[in-house]
Amino acid sequence: MKENKTILLAHGSGGSYSRRLVEEVFAKAFSNPLLAPLNDQAVFTLPAKKLAFTTDSYVVNPIFFPGGDIGKLSVCGTINDLAVGGAEPVYLSASFIIEEGLSMEELLRIVLSMAKTAKEAGVSIVTGDTKVVERGKGDKVFINTAGIGVLNIDQELTPANIRPGDVVIVSGTMGDHGIAILTHREGIQMESPVESDCAALHTLTNAMLAAAPSGIKAMRDPTRGGLATVLNEFAASAGCSISIREDDIPVREAVKGACEILGFDPLYLANEGKLIAVVEAGSVEAVLKAMRSHPLGKDAAVIGVAEEGHKGKVLLETSIGNRRILDMLSGEQLPRIC
């Protein structure tokens, strides 16, 4: 690929250009025995246990941002979807839709970021696909990833498990990713710049589940729609209400400031390295201790509780003592954030 400094339509033709792109960029970066044959599938054996399977697509703009890039985001996002279900991620696939004209340097930077993130997380990218679309049709690059994980717990983590009296915990500050993307994309200079919280959460969820094997009812990573949207989904599935306290929700001062200036609510902003857990009351202390002992959970906080009545509603107790309904996000607040 040394003589080609940008992606050409020929790189998606299925011919020699495609083969060289796969061999010299993707296979080299993601190198592992399952990928090496470059078949149309990866063949592997997994333990005779329950498996979790997920897929997601990533269309973030800009593709490079403070704290991460679309490659790191695609790996962490898929790992996190498995992790909050109680699964240990094992294998990922990665498919690229690349716009003609993307520089080879940018593509390689993304691919190496994915490889680094996957290696650090202990997962392998074992299969994938590449397509090239005409200039102006792809916004540089879109990535689809799918993941397989092994479930090492007996219970299913689902909002349907939530009962009145269960406690809501967040692993850290809300809104970092959304503000990082927005300010970088719009060229907004902040006195205290905000970086994306993009991170793989499976080691945190493993620690939590080890601390309270049967005490965790449900977990979710609050990406698009943020904390408010996830809690509304929880309340609707559980058939109860969830009451949270505004003053207990961790939000960085820089994020609060940016939201005040730009008119956003941090409770609706995307996060890419945080989780929400609903835990039975008797397990809260153990779960919090495990979370705060982990780098990704050091700012963990109890923010509310599931309650009877107001079925399917989320109630926010504000800083001035009022209570109001916190609705699910309607429409698109911040486009192209994941």
C-alpha positions in Angstrom: 0.0 0.0 0.0 3.0 2.3 0.1 2.4 3.7 -3.3 -1.3 4.5 -2.5 -1.7 7.4 -0.1 -5.5 7.4 -0.2 -8.2 4.8 -0.4 -9.4 4.2 -4.0 -12.6 2.6 -5.3 -10.3 -0.3 -6.4 -9.6 -1.1 -2.8 -13.2 -2.3 -2.5 -13.2 -4.2 -5.8 -12.4 -7.6 -4.4 -9.3 -7.9 -6.5 -5.6 -7.4 -6.0 -6.0 -3.9 -4.4 -8.5 -5.3 -1.9 -6.3 -8.3 -1.1 -3.3 -6.0 -0.4 -5.3 -3.7 1.7 -6.5 -6.6 3.9 -3.0 -8.2 4.1 -0.9 -5.1 4.6 -3.3 -3.1 6.9 -6.0 -5.2 8.6 -4.4 -8.6 8.9 -1.0 -7.1 9.9 -2.5 -5.0 12.7 -5.0 -7.5 14.0 -2.7 -10.5 13.6 -3.8 -13.7 15.4 -4.1 -17.4 14.4 -7.8 -17.3 13.8 -7.6 -14.4 11.4 -4.4 -15.6 9.6 -6.1 -17.9 7.1 -8.2 -14.9 5.8 -11.2 -17.0 5.2 -14.7 -15.6 5.0 -15.3 -16.8 8.6 -13.3 -17.6 11.8 -13.6 -21.1 13.2 -13.1 -21.6 16.9 -14.2 -23.6 19.9 -15.7 -22.0 23.0 -16.5 -23.5 26.4 -19.9 -25.3 26.7 -21.5 -22.3 28.4 -24.0 -19.6 27.6 -22.8 -17.1 25.0 -23.6 -13.5 24.5 -23.6 -11.9 21.0 -23.9 -8.3 20.1 -23.3 -5.9 17.1 -23.1 -2.2 16.7 -22.1 0.4 14.1 -20.0 3.5 14.6 -20.4 6.7 12.6 -18.8 9.3 14.9 -17.8 12.7 13.5 -15.0 13.7 13.9 -13.3 10.3 13.6 -10.5 11.5 15.9 -11.3 13.3 19.2 -9.8 14.0 22.6 -9.5 10.7 24.4 -10.1 8.4 21.5 -11.1 7.8 17.9 -13.6 5.8 15.9 -11.4 2.7 16.1 -11.1 2.7 19.9 -14.7 3.6 20.2 -15.9 0.6 18.1 -13.9 -1.9 20.1 -14.8 -0.5 23.5 -18.4 -0.1 22.6 -18.9 -3.7 21.6 -16.9 -5.0 24.6 -19.1 -2.9 26.9 -22.4 -4.2 25.4 -21.2 -7.7 26.3 -19.8 -6.7 29.7 -23.0 -5.1 31.0 -24.8 -8.4 30.2 -22.3 -10.2 32.5 -20.2 -11.7 29.6 -16.5 -11.9 29.3 -15.7 -10.7 25.7 -13.7 -13.1 23.6 -13.9 -12.4 19.9 -14.8 -9.4 17.7 -15.5 -8.9 14.0 -14.7 -5.6 12.3 -16.2 -4.4 9.1 -15.3 -1.1 7.4 -17.2 1.1 5.0 -14.5 3.5 3.7 -15.1 6.6 1.6 -12.9 7.0 -1.4 -10.2 9.5 -0.7 -9.6 8.7 3.0 -5.9 8.9 3.5 -4.1 5.6 4.1 -2.4 7.3 7.1 -5.8 8.0 8.8 -7.0 4.4 8.1 -3.8 2.9 9.5 -4.1 5.2 12.6 -7.7 3.9 13.2 -6.8 0.2 12.6 -3.7 0.4 14.9 -5.9 2.1 17.6 -8.4 -0.8 17.3 -5.6 -3.4 17.5 -4.1 -1.7 20.6 -7.5 -1.4 22.3 -8.4 -5.0 21.6 -5.0 -6.3 22.8 -5.2 -4.3 26.1 -8.7 -5.7 26.6 -7.6 -9.3 26.0 -9.9 -9.9 23.0 -9.1 -10.9 19.4 -10.5 -9.4 16.1 -10.9 -12.6 14.1 -12.9 -11.7 11.0 -14.2 -8.7 9.1 -15.0 -7.1 5.8 -14.1 -4.0 3.8 -16.2 -2.0 1.3 -15.3 1.3 -0.4 -18.0 3.8 -1.4 -17.7 6.8 -3.8 -16.3 10.1 -2.6 -19.0 12.0 -0.7 -21.0 8.9 0.2 -19.4 7.7 3.4 -18.2 10.6 5.7 -14.6 9.1 5.7 -15.3 5.8 7.4 -18.0 3.8 9.2 -17.2 0.7 11.3 -19.4 -2.2 12.3 -18.3 -4.5 15.0 -19.9 -7.7 16.4 -18.8 -9.5 19.5 -19.1 -12.8 21.2 -18.7 -13.3 25.0 -18.9 -16.1 27.5 -21.4 -15.8 30.3 -19.9 -16.9 33.6 -22.9 -16.1 35.7 -26.2 -18.0 36.2 -28.6 -15.1 36.4 -29.7 -12.9 33.5 -29.0 -9.2 33.9 -32.1 -7.5 32.7 -34.3 -4.5 33.8 -37.2 -7.0 34.3 -35.4 -8.1 37.5 -35.7 -4.6 39.1 -37.9 -4.3 42.1 -38.9 -1.4 44.4 -36.1 -0.8 46.9 -33.3 -1.7 44.5 -30.6 1.0 44.3 -29.2 2.8 41.3 -25.4 3.3 41.0 -23.4 5.0 38.3 -19.7 4.3 37.8 -18.6 7.9 37.3 -19.1 11.3 35.8 -21.8 11.7 33.2 -21.6 13.5 29.8 -17.9 13.5 29.2 -18.0 11.8 25.7 -20.8 14.0 24.4 -19.1 17.2 25.4 -15.7 16.1 24.1 -17.2 15.3 20.7 -19.2 18.5 20.4 -16.5 20.9 21.6 -13.9 19.3 19.4 -16.1 19.2 16.3 -17.2 22.8 16.7 -13.7 24.1 17.6 -14.9 25.4 21.0 -11.9 26.3 23.2 -12.5 25.5 26.9 -10.4 26.5 29.9 -10.6 22.9 31.1 -10.8 20.7 28.0 -13.0 17.6 28.3 -11.8 14.2 27.0 -14.0 11.3 26.0 -14.3 8.6 28.7 -14.0 5.9 26.0 -12.9 2.7 27.8 -13.6 -1.1 27.9 -15.6 -1.9 31.0 -15.4 -5.7 31.3 -12.8 -5.7 34.1 -15.0 -3.4 36.1 -18.1 -5.5 35.6 -16.1 -8.7 36.4 -15.1 -7.1 39.8 -18.7 -6.1 40.5 -20.1 -9.5 39.8 -17.4 -11.2 41.8 -18.3 -8.9 44.8 -22.0 -9.6 44.5 -22.7 -12.6 42.3 -26.5 -12.5 42.7 -27.0 -8.9 43.9 -26.8 -7.1 40.6 -30.2 -6.9 38.8 -29.3 -5.0 35.6 -26.5 -3.0 34.0 -26.3 -0.8 31.0 -23.8 1.6 29.4 -25.5 5.0 28.9 -24.4 5.8 25.3 -26.9 7.6 23.0 -29.6 9.3 25.1 -27.4 9.2 28.2 -28.4 8.4 31.8 -32.0 9.7 31.5 -32.8 7.5 28.5 -31.4 4.3 30.1 -33.3 4.9 33.4 -36.5 5.4 31.5 -35.9 2.1 29.7 -35.3 0.4 33.1 -38.4 1.9 34.6 -40.6 0.9 31.7 -39.3 -2.7 31.7 -39.5 -3.1 35.4 -43.0 -1.6 35.8 -42.0 0.7 38.6 -40.6 4.2 39.0 -37.0 5.3 39.5 -36.3 8.3 41.7 -32.8 9.9 41.4 -31.2 12.9 43.1 -29.6 15.6 41.0 -27.0 16.5 43.6 -25.8 12.9 43.8 -25.1 12.5 40.1 -21.4 13.1 39.4 -20.8 15.6 36.6 -17.5 17.3 35.9 -17.5 21.1 36.4 -16.2 21.6 32.9 -19.1 19.5 31.5 -21.6 21.5 33.6 -20.1 24.7 32.3 -20.2 23.6 28.7 -23.8 22.5 29.1 -24.9 25.8 30.6 -23.3 27.7 27.7 -24.5 25.4 24.9 -27.9 24.5 26.3 -27.4 20.8 26.8 -28.4 18.6 29.8 -25.6 16.3 30.9 -28.2 13.6 31.9 -28.9 13.1 28.1 -25.4 13.2 26.9 -23.5 10.1 25.7 -20.9 8.3 27.7 -18.6 5.6 26.3 -16.8 4.4 29.5 -19.4 4.5 32.2 -22.2 2.1 33.3 -25.4 2.2 35.3 -26.1 -0.7 37.7 -29.3 -1.5 39.6 -28.4 -3.4 42.8 -30.4 -5.0 45.6 -30.0 -2.9 48.8 -28.1 -5.6 50.7 -25.4 -5.7 48.1 -24.8 -2.0 47.6 -21.8 -1.7 50.0 -20.0 -4.7 48.4 -20.6 -3.5 44.9 -19.5 0.1 45.6 -16.3 -1.1 47.3 -15.4 -3.2 44.3 -16.2 -0.3 41.9 -14.2 2.3 43.8 -11.2 0.0 44.0 -11.1 -0.1 40.1 -9.7 2.8 38.1 -12.9 3.0 36.0 -15.2 3.0 39.0 -13.3 5.3 41.4 -16.1 8.0 41.1 -18.9 5.5 41.6 -22.0 7.0 43.3 -25.4 5.9 44.5 -27.9 8.3 42.7 -31.3 6.8 43.4 -33.7 4.0 44.1 -36.6 2.0 42.4 -40.0 2.8 43.9 -43.6 1.8 43.8 -46.1 3.9 41.9 -45.6 6.3 38.9 -45.2 3.1 36.8 -42.5 3.5 34.1 -41.5 7.0 35.2 -38.2 8.5 36.2 -38.4 11.2 38.9 -35.6 13.7 39.4 -35.2 15.5 42.8 -33.6 18.8 41.8 -31.0 20.8 43.7 -33.7 23.1 45.1 -35.8 20.2 46.4 -38.5 20.0 43.7 -39.4 16.7 41.9 -40.0 16.5 38.2 -40.4 13.8 35.6 -37.3 13.1 33.6 -38.5 12.1 30.2 -36.7 9.9 27.6 -34.8 11.8 25.0 -37.0 12.9 22.2 -35.3 13.6 18.9 -31.6 13.9 18.3 -29.8 16.1 20.8 -26.3 15.7 19.6 -25.8 13.9 16.2 -22.9 11.6 15.3 -21.5 10.9 18.7 -20.9 7.2 18.4 
